[in-house]
Amino acid sequence: MDKQKMTAEQASKMFPIGEKVKYFPIMDDTHYEETEIRSEAWALGHGELVIKVKGRTGGVCISHLEFNH
């Protein structure tokens, strides 16, 4: 599913609390941090979906996340 077109509810199902993920602080960079989802997703005022991850304050854009398989 296209992360740009999903709802907060869909993002929360895709990235459930406790899911291990790779967080890319800089989009399209190879550096990432292994972390874990710690909240449900929510939409910012302009529509961008964010979610809380361990080790970061506030929400991070779901477009910067990949599954850690």
trRosetta pair geometry for C-beta under 8 A, 3 or more apart (Angstrom, degrees):
i j d omega theta_ij theta_ji phi_ij phi_ji
1 5 7.5 -123 171 70 86 96
1 6 5.7 73 140 -73 123 120
1 10 6.8 -115 139 165 159 129
1 14 6.9 -119 54 -87 127 138
2 5 4.5 44 89 22 113 108
2 6 6.9 177 87 -31 58 86
3 6 6.0 -50 -143 15 34 116
3 11 7.4 72 -145 -104 80 102
3 49 7.4 -132 175 55 85 129
3 62 5.4 -158 -165 113 120 105
3 63 5.1 156 111 -91 138 69
4 63 6.9 41 -70 -87 75 120
6 10 4.0 -123 -169 89 107 130
6 11 5.3 132 114 -54 126 82
6 14 7.1 -6 -179 -9 168 142
6 49 6.9 -27 83 -21 90 163
6 62 7.9 -73 64 96 123 153
7 10 4.7 98 51 7 75 101
7 11 7.0 -139 95 -4 40 88
7 43 8.0 -58 -161 -51 58 123
7 49 8.0 136 168 -89 20 133
8 11 5.6 -55 -146 38 32 112
8 12 6.3 36 154 -23 65 105
8 40 7.2 69 163 148 99 96
8 41 4.5 -162 -154 105 73 95
8 42 5.3 30 -136 -114 140 30
8 43 5.2 -106 -55 -30 116 87
8 49 5.8 -179 -93 -126 68 107
9 12 5.8 -53 -149 33 29 112
9 13 6.7 27 153 -16 62 105
9 41 7.9 -127 -41 64 15 105
10 13 5.8 -57 -153 37 33 110
10 14 6.2 32 150 -19 67 109
11 14 5.5 -55 -144 39 33 112
11 15 6.1 -15 168 27 70 104
11 41 3.7 -6 98 15 121 168
11 49 5.0 165 -44 170 166 147
11 51 6.6 -150 144 -54 119 125
11 62 5.2 -90 -148 -89 129 165
12 15 6.8 -72 -130 65 23 73
12 16 6.9 61 165 -98 61 53
12 40 4.2 7 -118 -153 128 88
12 41 4.7 -137 -59 20 76 90
12 51 7.6 164 -91 -106 65 121
13 16 6.8 5 -148 -65 28 88
14 62 7.9 78 83 -167 127 135
15 19 5.3 -139 -160 58 58 146
15 21 6.6 7 -136 -65 112 142
15 37 4.9 160 160 -89 96 149
15 41 6.8 88 60 -48 113 112
15 51 5.9 58 99 164 140 178
15 62 6.6 -155 0 -132 147 109
15 65 6.4 23 -97 127 146 156
16 19 5.1 111 60 -35 66 113
16 37 6.5 140 98 81 30 147
17 37 5.4 -130 -117 112 34 100
17 38 6.3 54 -141 -139 89 23
17 39 6.7 56 -96 -67 102 7
17 40 7.0 -49 -49 -59 102 62
18 36 6.3 -20 -150 -177 28 113
18 37 6.4 -32 28 66 25 90
19 36 6.9 157 78 -154 38 67
19 37 4.6 26 48 13 88 123
19 67 7.4 -69 170 -123 115 81
20 34 6.9 -2 -173 -173 99 93
20 35 7.7 162 -152 90 57 31
20 36 5.7 -37 -99 -98 54 79
20 67 7.7 68 90 -167 70 62
20 68 4.2 -85 130 61 95 123
21 34 7.8 164 88 -152 37 51
21 35 6.0 -27 68 71 82 77
21 36 7.0 137 21 -109 80 26
21 37 6.2 71 -5 -44 125 88
21 53 6.8 -94 62 -119 121 129
21 65 4.9 -11 175 -162 140 104
21 66 6.5 146 -166 74 84 37
21 67 6.1 -66 -115 -113 72 31
21 68 5.3 -179 -126 -17 12 100
22 32 4.3 22 179 156 102 147
22 33 7.3 144 -160 69 57 37
22 34 6.2 -35 -102 -96 65 58
22 35 7.7 113 -124 25 20 77
22 65 7.0 142 74 -157 54 52
22 66 4.6 -14 56 62 106 92
22 67 7.4 16 11 86 88 17
22 68 5.0 133 -38 -81 78 90
23 32 6.1 149 71 -166 38 86
23 33 4.8 -24 62 61 97 92
23 34 7.9 167 17 -95 80 10
23 35 5.0 2 -5 24 121 128
23 53 5.6 168 -67 93 143 171
23 56 7.2 -132 159 -28 168 142
23 60 6.0 18 -147 130 123 167
23 64 6.0 39 -161 129 68 101
23 65 5.9 -21 -100 -99 65 73
24 27 6.3 94 115 -101 119 36
24 28 7.8 119 154 3 144 22
24 29 6.1 162 -171 59 105 84
24 31 7.2 122 -139 87 73 57
24 32 4.8 -48 -83 -100 68 93
24 64 4.8 -138 62 -167 79 81
24 65 7.6 -159 16 -72 81 25
24 66 7.3 47 -20 -1 109 103
25 29 7.4 -29 67 55 71 136
25 31 7.1 -30 36 103 98 105
25 32 7.8 168 0 -121 70 45
25 33 7.0 56 -33 -4 99 112
25 64 7.1 59 -95 -173 15 138
26 29 3.9 47 87 -4 104 137
26 31 7.0 44 39 59 103 104
27 63 7.0 1 -108 122 120 105
27 64 6.1 -96 -82 -98 79 88
29 32 8.0 161 95 -57 87 67
32 66 7.6 -49 -133 37 157 110
33 55 6.6 -134 152 100 141 148
34 68 5.8 91 -135 -124 91 151
35 53 4.4 63 131 167 138 119
35 54 5.0 -174 -165 59 93 82
35 55 5.4 -118 -115 32 118 121
35 56 7.2 6 -138 -6 163 105
36 53 6.5 147 72 -158 35 77
36 54 4.7 27 50 4 87 123
37 51 6.1 -27 -139 151 98 129
37 52 7.4 98 -166 82 56 60
37 53 6.0 -49 -101 -103 39 74
38 52 4.8 -68 73 110 91 103
38 53 6.2 131 11 -130 94 20
38 54 5.5 111 -37 -56 128 72
39 42 7.9 -43 136 -8 121 100
39 51 5.9 -177 75 -166 89 69
39 52 3.7 64 10 32 121 109
39 59 7.6 -86 67 -100 138 92
40 51 7.2 -101 142 -126 21 95
41 49 5.1 14 178 -177 125 106
41 50 6.7 157 -151 80 76 31
41 51 4.4 -49 -94 -76 74 100
41 62 6.2 2 -119 -60 132 131
42 49 7.3 166 86 -146 23 65
42 50 6.4 -26 64 62 70 80
42 51 7.7 136 15 -86 62 55
42 59 7.1 -109 52 -92 92 157
43 47 5.7 -26 -168 -143 116 34
43 48 7.0 141 -154 71 66 34
43 49 5.6 -41 -95 -92 67 64
43 50 7.8 129 -115 17 21 75
44 47 6.9 -32 68 38 73 19
44 48 4.7 0 35 58 117 88
44 49 7.8 -149 3 -78 79 18
44 50 6.1 57 -39 -4 102 118
44 59 7.8 -166 -60 75 102 141
48 61 5.9 -53 175 -116 115 101
49 61 7.1 92 79 -152 58 61
49 62 4.8 -17 102 8 107 123
50 58 7.6 -31 163 151 143 83
50 59 3.0 83 145 142 123 130
50 60 6.1 150 -153 66 89 20
50 61 5.7 -51 -98 -87 77 40
50 62 6.8 -157 -107 -27 24 77
51 59 5.8 104 31 -150 12 96
51 60 6.5 -40 63 58 64 72
51 62 5.7 66 1 -77 113 90
51 65 7.4 -14 53 -33 125 153
52 56 7.3 -169 -158 81 62 94
52 58 7.3 -151 -104 135 85 20
52 59 5.6 -72 -66 -97 61 64
52 60 7.6 108 -117 10 25 80
53 56 5.2 39 69 32 89 117
53 60 5.7 -25 9 20 115 128
53 65 7.7 174 -66 -97 139 119
56 60 5.7 25 116 -45 161 118
60 64 5.7 -90 161 66 107 128
60 65 7.1 116 108 -52 115 102
61 64 4.9 88 74 -1 89 104
61 65 7.9 -161 103 -11 55 89
62 65 5.4 -54 -158 26 51 119
